[in-house]
Amino acid sequence: TGCYGRAATSVSGGGSETRTEFLKLAIAAARGSSRLLEAGACGSEPESFTMTKKRKHQEDFQKVKLKVGKKKPRLDNATVSNFKTKAIHLPEQLREEELLPTNNRKLNIKDLLSQMNHCSAGVKQSALFGLKDLLSQYPYIIDTYLSNILSELAAVFTDKDSSVRAAAICLLQFLAPKVRAEHISPFFPLVSAHLSSAMTHISEGIQRDSLKVLDILLDQYPTLLMDRSSVLLNNFVELISHQQLSKQKNGDKISWKISVNPNSRVTSQHWRLNVLIRLRKFLQVLVEGSSALENDNEGLQEQNDNSQMSRNYLHINWQDHANGQRHIQLYENGGSQPRISSSFRLRSLVSMTANVEKGLSSTENLKRFIDIIIPLLLDCWVEASPTQPKPPFFGNLLEPGSQQLMEQVLSIIHLLWNLAKQHENAHEMEAWLRTNYLGHFKNHFMSHFPYSFQDTMKHRKKDSLKSNKYCMTSSNNIDHLLLNLTLCEIMVSLASASTLQMDSHWLDLIRKFVTETLQDGCKLNCKQLNRLLRVTWRLLQIQLNKVTAETLMRAVYMLYQQRNLPFSVRTLLLKFFSNVYQQEELNTHSNRSRSKVLTRWLAGLPQQLVLLGLRNPELSDQLIGTIYSAASRANKEMLQSLQAAAPRIYDPLDGAVALLPAESQQRLVQLVYFLPHLPGSLLSSLSRCCIMGKLSVKLSASLIGILRMRSSFMGWKYPAQGSSVADVDYFSFLFSTLTGFSREELASLQSIGGRPHISQTQFSPVQLYLTDLDQFLYHWAVTEVVSQCLSAIPSRSQCIDIIQSGICKYLAGLTVIPDSTAGSVLCAISKLLDQAYILNENLSKFLASLCYSLLYLLLTIEKEDAEHLQKRDVLWGSCITMLTTLPRVLRLMLQSLQVSRVCREELPVLAQLLRLLMQHGQLRTHMVTNDLLVKQIVKDIMILKSGEAQEQWLTDLHYYFNVYLATHTPGPGASNTVY
């Protein structure tokens, strides 16, 4: 009341109405306060608050009453649907999706790759098959998505579902041949990692499928697997063995023991066989990747320490270096650019990483791997080998399941031995292998040697069991002869000449086995024979007893003498004997006499070359190489046999020199130098080879040079051979080669007449036969070589007399002569003669006729005849040189030009010839000397054409005659006239 009183007093200054309203408000407020106090004393809420709460509750759940004719009110949570939409177009993305090809299920590459990550095995399998279908239809997308395909494909190598893994292997087998190694190499580390994970997986099924993946990679990408050899070799070991801790005196040692899984679906022996087959393939890849070893199919492997090292011969053409403009590179890597045959190799791009693994190329790694794998292989051998010999059959019979396992064991050991020979310290490796494993090998391998199979008695004939007891194969295509030979090669590699007495017992067994196999007469394939000859080669190297070595050689020669041998087998035997011969020639310090078998073999090589001929050019080339090697060393028996077979070897029709390729022909031409005798019949055959074009121009020149060196005109103080070529035979060879045609061919040409093959004129009795351009050029090149040999003979006059008599006897009486022969005769005579020498009358007239016939031919060749137009230069030069060198021939040619006997169509050609001869600077003096003859010829032509209109050619002739001959003042003129 105090506050209200104060409020009342504060407004007391106002009007009466204001005070009345204020009092009313104050009374109402006082009443409300009293009710509040009463309610608080009683502990209950005020009535106004309770009514407000109920009212609010009723308002929240109160149903709105709708009135007729009015719209329903909009709800608070209603969706606004009065918006507008527009489409967004992305042409590039849509076009890319349209370009992606799809398979039969309308799935593209992205869809299929995404399905390979699905949890369902069926979906993944379907995706793999769909991917194969898609890539087969559209192979061009492989390169684009190769990274994605390989990453997804490699990830399912370890999938728990076998059907998915089978589909992945099927896809990989389809994809691998279509992707080259350089394309897959950036992604190969990922593939290799998944492969290693599969090989070491705990699941047996995944391990089995990993071997199938490895087979595909070994077939298609062997080089890429070589760079991961360390990891893969460890995986192979873990597949067939497990580590075991053994206690020893020096402490605990970890060793590897063969694993046996009784719960496996396959037997332990069969599983180890599968693993060892892949291990052998992988080791074969490592061996073939080295340049130091040859493949088994390439023949005998040459030994590094004893056989002749391969040499790179330097072929020099001295004509190219005659002017001193070119230099000879003596050393392989000399000069600005190294030669291609360099032995240096760049590392593969795949192995150029930070951690480059050495693999088995390291000696320590190889020894470590051998220490691990050899005991395991010996355990496998013991498990598969027979327990005791079973007589009445030869050798020891093996169970069918043990054959393949034993073959793989020996093959792996053999490959490891080959890898050991690659290292620089090969002798130390052989000594280490002998020290550690020779005892084990003798106990396990040689105790039941040789081995055979239980199903080897399936033969058509009973007698074949005796003769082919070593050459039988089992029903599963396992060759027990190859198995025994592999064992022999492993064992003989551990023997040497110094340990011959200690190893005599098991070496005698191997020697007996090899000898009987060679003498048995059975048909051997290349692989068997190659392995057999390697063992024989090694036995010959360590064998000091000549009788034993001769026995081995005789056994090989018996096989060599068999008829109808395949060319590949014959090639291997030939290489073997060649290597033995070279080895025997290199060992000049040894006191061992020459093998009789080897001498007999060498003596039969020329006859074999005659019989072989062109049936096998490669084998013939090898025969020629061996014959050349023996002939260059003056092997007496070889030279005698070569002399006897020379007429058939150098036959121009069906001899080896006429049939074989150019490389073999070169060796045969060089062999002529070593022949003891060169009779006339052989020189006639050689001349025919040159004439008929059987040899190239270069080889013909080499042959002529060799015969010149063998002749007495070379002036050797000590001739290269005991008997030189007879002078008569040498001149006969040169003259026959100079003519270019045989007597029979020249006689047959006399019956040919008419154009286009014959060119004839009424002023000359000689008609020219037009030869082909190739034959003409070949003959002309040979003619220049023959002319040089004739010019090099010291007695020039005697040489001219011989050539003169030959021309008069064989050519002067002919009517038709080839144009190449006519030009060759003029070329040779002009180089031999000078103006002081006087020829006989018949030869001079013959040469004059040849000159006019050739000049007439050159002036009447039509421009359209391009083939004969190319002969102009050489024929024109030979004629001008002849007329310049021998003025008598020019005089005789002018005397033969009797115009009264010629037809009018030939007068323009004669006039043109006279004009050209008068224009020539070197002939002008001789034409002035014979001016009376020329005047008479010109006068006769004028008389014949006096009653007719004067033509241009007649005017030109009259003009040049007045310029050059009428004044008798020869000018310098041009040395060569353009005709």
C-alpha positions, 0 to 999 in steps of 0.5 A, spaced: 500 500 500 505 504 501 508 503 493 501 504 491 500 510 496 507 513 493 504 512 486 497 516 488 501 521 490 506 522 484 499 523 480 496 527 485 498 533 480 494 530 475 486 531 473 480 528 476 479 523 471 486 521 471 486 520 478 479 516 478 482 511 473 488 510 477 484 508 483 480 503 479 487 499 477 490 499 484 484 496 487 484 491 481 491 489 483 490 489 490 485 484 489 489 480 485 495 480 490 490 477 495 488 471 491 496 470 489 497 470 497 492 465 498 493 460 493 501 460 495 499 459 502 494 453 500 500 450 496 496 450 489 498 453 482 494 459 480 488 458 476 490 462 470 496 458 469 492 452 469 487 454 464 493 457 460 496 450 459 490 446 458 488 452 452 495 451 449 494 443 449 487 444 446 490 448 441 495 444 439 491 438 437 485 442 435 482 439 429 481 445 424 474 445 421 474 446 414 468 451 411 465 449 404 467 454 399 474 455 401 481 452 400 484 447 404 490 451 408 497 449 406 501 444 411 507 447 414 511 440 412 508 441 404 513 440 399 513 445 394 512 443 387 512 449 383 519 449 381 522 448 373 527 443 371 532 443 365 536 438 362 544 438 362 547 435 356 555 433 357 556 431 349 563 428 351 562 424 356 556 421 352 560 420 346 565 416 350 560 412 353 557 410 346 564 408 343 566 403 349 564 396 346 560 391 349 560 384 349 554 379 348 551 381 355 552 389 353 557 390 358 563 394 357 570 394 359 569 398 365 563 394 368 567 388 367 573 390 371 568 393 376 565 386 377 571 382 378 571 386 385 564 383 387 564 378 393 560 373 389 564 368 385 559 367 380 559 374 378 567 374 378 567 368 374 562 371 369 566 377 369 572 374 367 569 370 361 565 376 359 572 380 359 575 374 354 569 375 350 570 382 349 577 382 348 577 377 343 572 381 339 575 388 340 583 386 341 585 394 340 582 395 347 587 391 350 593 396 350 588 402 353 586 398 359 592 393 360 594 396 366 587 395 369 586 388 366 593 385 369 592 388 376 585 385 376 587 379 373 593 378 378 589 379 384 584 373 383 590 368 382 589 367 390 582 367 390 579 362 394 574 359 389 577 354 384 572 356 378 574 363 379 582 361 378 580 357 372 577 362 369 583 367 370 588 362 368 583 361 361 583 369 360 591 369 362 592 364 356 588 368 351 591 374 353 599 373 354 600 371 346 597 378 344 601 382 349 608 383 347 614 383 353 616 390 352 608 392 353 607 388 359 614 389 362 612 395 366 606 391 370 610 385 370 613 386 378 605 386 380 604 380 376 610 376 379 608 378 386 601 375 385 604 369 382 609 368 388 603 369 393 599 364 390 605 359 390 606 360 397 599 360 399 597 355 404 591 353 400 593 346 396 588 348 390 591 355 389 598 352 389 596 347 384 593 353 379 599 357 381 603 352 377 599 353 371 600 360 371 607 359 371 607 355 365 604 361 361 609 366 363 614 361 362 612 360 355 611 367 353 615 371 358 621 367 360 626 373 359 622 377 364 622 371 369 629 371 369 630 378 373 626 374 379 629 368 379 631 368 387 624 369 389 621 364 384 627 359 386 625 359 393 618 358 392 620 352 388 623 349 394 618 351 399 613 347 394 616 341 396 619 341 402 619 345 409 624 347 414 627 343 420 631 345 425 636 340 427 641 339 433 649 339 431 655 339 435 656 346 432 649 348 434 642 348 431 642 348 423 636 349 419 635 344 413 630 342 408 626 336 408 621 333 403 614 334 405 609 329 405 601 331 405 597 325 407 591 329 406 592 331 399 588 329 393 594 327 389 600 323 391 606 326 394 610 323 388 606 326 383 606 333 386 613 333 387 613 331 379 609 337 377 613 342 381 620 339 378 617 339 371 616 347 372 623 348 376 626 344 370 623 349 365 625 355 369 632 353 369 632 352 362 630 359 361 636 361 365 641 357 361 638 359 355 639 366 357 646 366 357 650 367 351 656 362 353 652 356 352 648 353 346 641 350 346 641 343 345 638 343 338 644 347 335 649 342 335 655 340 340 657 345 345 664 347 344 669 347 350 672 354 353 678 351 355 680 346 349 676 347 343 678 353 338 675 359 340 670 362 335 673 368 330 671 374 327 674 374 320 675 381 317 674 381 310 678 386 306 676 388 298 683 391 296 680 394 290 676 399 295 683 401 299 687 401 293 687 409 293 688 410 300 681 413 301 679 408 306 682 405 312 682 398 315 679 397 322 683 391 325 680 391 332 673 389 334 671 395 338 676 400 334 674 406 330 668 411 332 663 406 332 663 399 335 662 393 331 655 390 331 658 383 333 661 386 340 660 381 346 658 387 350 650 387 352 646 392 355 642 390 361 634 389 360 630 395 362 626 391 367 632 389 371 634 397 372 631 398 378 634 400 385 635 393 387 638 388 382 638 381 384 644 377 381 640 370 382 644 364 380 649 368 376 652 369 383 657 364 385 655 364 392 647 364 390 648 358 386 652 354 391 647 356 396 641 354 392 645 347 390 646 346 397 639 346 398 636 343 392 641 337 391 639 333 397 632 334 396 633 331 389 637 325 392 631 324 396 626 324 390 631 319 387 631 314 392 624 314 393 623 313 385 629 308 384 629 301 384 631 297 390 635 291 386 637 289 379 632 284 376 636 280 371 634 277 365 633 284 362 638 289 361 639 294 366 634 296 372 627 296 371 623 302 373 616 303 375 612 307 371 610 312 376 618 313 377 620 314 370 618 322 369 621 323 376 628 321 375 628 324 368 626 331 372 631 330 377 637 328 372 635 334 368 635 339 373 642 337 376 644 337 369 642 344 368 645 346 374 652 344 372 651 348 365 650 354 370 656 352 374 660 352 367 658 359 366 662 362 371 669 365 370 671 360 375 668 354 372 674 350 374 673 351 381 666 350 381 667 343 378 672 342 383 667 344 389 661 340 385 666 334 385 668 334 392 661 335 395 657 330 391 661 325 387 660 320 393 653 321 393 652 321 385 656 314 385 652 311 391 645 313 388 646 314 380 651 309 378 649 303 383 643 301 378 646 304 372 644 303 366 636 304 367 630 301 363 623 301 363 618 296 364 614 297 358 620 296 353 618 289 351 613 292 346 616 290 339 614 288 333 620 283 332 623 279 337 630 281 334 629 288 335 630 287 343 637 285 342 639 290 337 635 296 340 636 295 347 638 302 349 633 305 344 627 304 347 622 308 350 616 308 355 609 308 353 609 315 357 614 318 352 620 318 357 626 316 353 630 312 357 636 312 353 636 320 354 635 319 361 642 314 361 645 319 357 644 325 362 646 321 367 653 320 364 654 327 362 653 329 369 658 324 371 663 325 366 663 332 367 666 331 374 672 327 372 678 329 369 685 326 366 688 327 373 682 323 377 682 318 371 685 312 375 680 314 381 674 314 377 676 308 372 670 303 375 664 308 373 668 311 367 668 304 364 661 303 365 659 309 362 664 308 356 662 301 355 654 304 355 656 309 350 660 304 345 655 299 345 650 305 344 653 307 338 655 301 335 648 298 336 645 301 329 639 304 332 636 310 329 637 316 334 634 323 334 638 329 334 637 330 342 639 323 343 645 324 339 647 331 341 647 328 348 651 322 346 656 326 342 657 330 348 659 325 353 664 322 347 667 328 347 668 329 354 671 322 354 676 323 349 678 329 352 680 326 359 682 319 356 690 318 355 689 311 352 690 312 345 687 305 344 681 307 348 680 313 344 680 310 338 675 305 340 670 311 341 672 314 334 671 308 331 664 307 334 662 314 332 664 313 325 660 306 324 654 311 326 657 316 321 657 311 315 650 309 316 645 310 310 639 315 310 641 318 316 637 325 317 640 331 315 640 334 322 643 327 325 649 328 319 650 335 321 651 333 328 656 328 326 660 332 322 660 337 327 663 332 332 669 330 327 670 337 325 671 339 332 676 333 334 680 334 328 681 342 330 682 339 337 688 334 334 691 340 330 691 345 336 695 340 340 701 340 336 705 339 343 702 332 344 706 326 341 699 322 339 699 320 332 693 322 328 687 318 329 686 313 323 679 313 323 679 321 323 684 320 317 679 316 313 673 320 315 677 326 312 679 322 306 671 321 304 669 328 305 670 330 298 666 324 295 660 326 300 660 333 297 659 330 290 654 326 292 650 331 297 650 337 292 644 342 293 640 337 297 642 340 303 646 347 302 648 348 310 651 341 310 655 342 304 657 349 307 660 345 313 663 340 309 667 345 305 669 349 311 672 342 314 675 340 307 678 347 306 681 347 313 684 340 312 687 342 305 690 349 308 694 345 313 696 340 307 693 334 309 695 329 304 689 324 304 685 330 304 688 333 298 689 326 294 681 325 295 680 332 293 684 332 287 680 325 285 673 329 286 675 335 283 672 334 276 665 333 279 666 338 284 667 343 279 663 341 273 659 347 270 653 344 269 651 339 276 657 340 280 657 343 287 661 350 285 655 351 280 649 349 285 651 352 291 650 359 294 655 364 293 658 363 300 660 356 299 662 358 292 667 362 294 670 357 299 670 352 293 674 357 288 679 358 294 680 351 294 683 351 287 689 354 290 691 348 294 689 342 289 696 338 287 695 338 280 691 343 275 690 339 269 687 341 262 680 338 263 679 341 270 681 348 267 676 347 261 671 346 267 673 352 270 673 356 264 666 354 263 664 356 270 666 363 268 663 363 261 656 361 263 656 365 269 655 360 274 660 365 278 659 372 280 664 377 277 668 378 283 669 370 284 671 369 277 676 375 278 679 371 284 679 364 280 683 367 274 688 371 279 689 364 283 690 360 276 695 366 275 699 365 282 699 358 280 702 359 273 709 359 272 709 366 269 708 369 276 715 369 277 715 365 284 722 363 287 719 357 291 712 355 288 707 354 292 705 347 290 710 342 287 707 342 280 705 349 277 699 350 271 702 348 265 703 354 260 699 351 254 693 349 259 694 356 262 693 360 255 688 355 253 684 357 259 685 365 258 683 364 251 677 360 252 675 365 258 676 371 253 672 368 247 666 367 252 663 362 248 665 355 247 666 352 240 660 348 240 656 354 242 660 358 236 658 353 231 651 353 233 651 361 232 653 360 224 646 357 223 642 363 226 640 369 221 636 375 220 634 381 225 633 382 231 639 377 233 644 378 227 647 385 225 650 385 218 653 389 213 655 389 206 662 392 207 664 386 212 664 379 212 663 378 219 656 378 222 655 380 229 650 376 234 647 381 239 647 378 246 643 380 252 645 386 256 647 382 262 651 377 259 655 382 255 656 386 261 659 380 265 663 378 259 666 385 259 668 385 266 671 378 265 675 380 259 678 386 263 681 381 268 683 376 262 687 382 259 690 384 265 693 377 266 695 377 259 699 384 259 702 381 266 706 375 262 713 377 261 714 375 254 710 379 250 711 377 243 710 370 245 704 371 248 701 375 242 703 369 237 699 365 242 693 369 242 694 371 234 694 363 232 688 362 237 684 367 233 686 365 227 684 358 228 678 358 232 675 365 230 677 368 223 673 363 219 667 364 223 661 368 219 657 370 226 661 372 232 657 375 238 658 382 239 661 381 246 667 376 243 668 381 238 669 387 243 673 382 247 678 380 242 679 388 240 680 390 247 685 384 249 689 385 242 690 393 243 692 392 250 698 387 248 700 390 241 704 396 240 705 399 233 712 396 232 709 389 232 706 387 225 701 382 225 699 377 220 695 379 214 689 374 216 689 377 223 689 384 220 683 383 215 679 379 221 680 385 226 679 390 220 672 386 219 670 386 226 672 394 227 667 396 221 662 391 223 662 394 230 662 401 228 656 399 223 652 396 229 653 402 233 651 407 228 645 403 226 642 402 233 635 405 234 634 409 240 628 405 242 633 399 243 635 401 250 638 395 252 643 395 246 645 402 247 648 401 253 654 397 250 656 403 245 661 406 250 665 400 251 665 398 244 666 404 241 672 405 245 675 398 243 674 400 236 678 407 236 683 404 241 684 398 236 685 403 230 689 408 233 694 402 236 694 399 229 694 404 223 694 398 218 688 395 221 685 402 219 688 402 212 685 395 211 678 397 213 678 403 208 680 398 203 674 394 204 669 400 203 668 399 196 662 403 194 660 400 188 658 393 191 654 396 196 646 398 196 644 405 197 641 404 204 648 403 207 651 410 204 648 414 209 651 410 215 658 410 211 658 417 210 657 418 218 662 413 219 667 417 215 665 424 218 666 421 225 673 418 224 675 424 221 673 428 227 676 424 232 683 427 234 687 421 235 685 418 228 686 424 224 693 423 223 692 416 220 686 419 216 690 424 213 696 418 211 690 414 208 687 420 204 687 417 198 683 412 200 678 416 203 678 421 197 676 415 193 671 413 197 668 420 197 668 420 190 665 414 189 659 416 193 659 423 190 658 419 183 653 414 185 649 420 188 650 425 182 644 424 178 640 425 185 638 431 189 644 432 194 642 430 201 644 433 208 648 427 210 652 428 203 653 435 204 656 434 211 661 429 208 663 433 203 664 439 208 668 435 213 672 432 208 674 439 205 675 441 212 680 436 215 683 432 209 683 437 203 688 442 206 692 437 210 692 441 216 690 437 222 687 441 228 687 439 235 680 437 235 676 433 240 679 426 243 672 423 243 667 424 238 660 424 240 656 419 235 
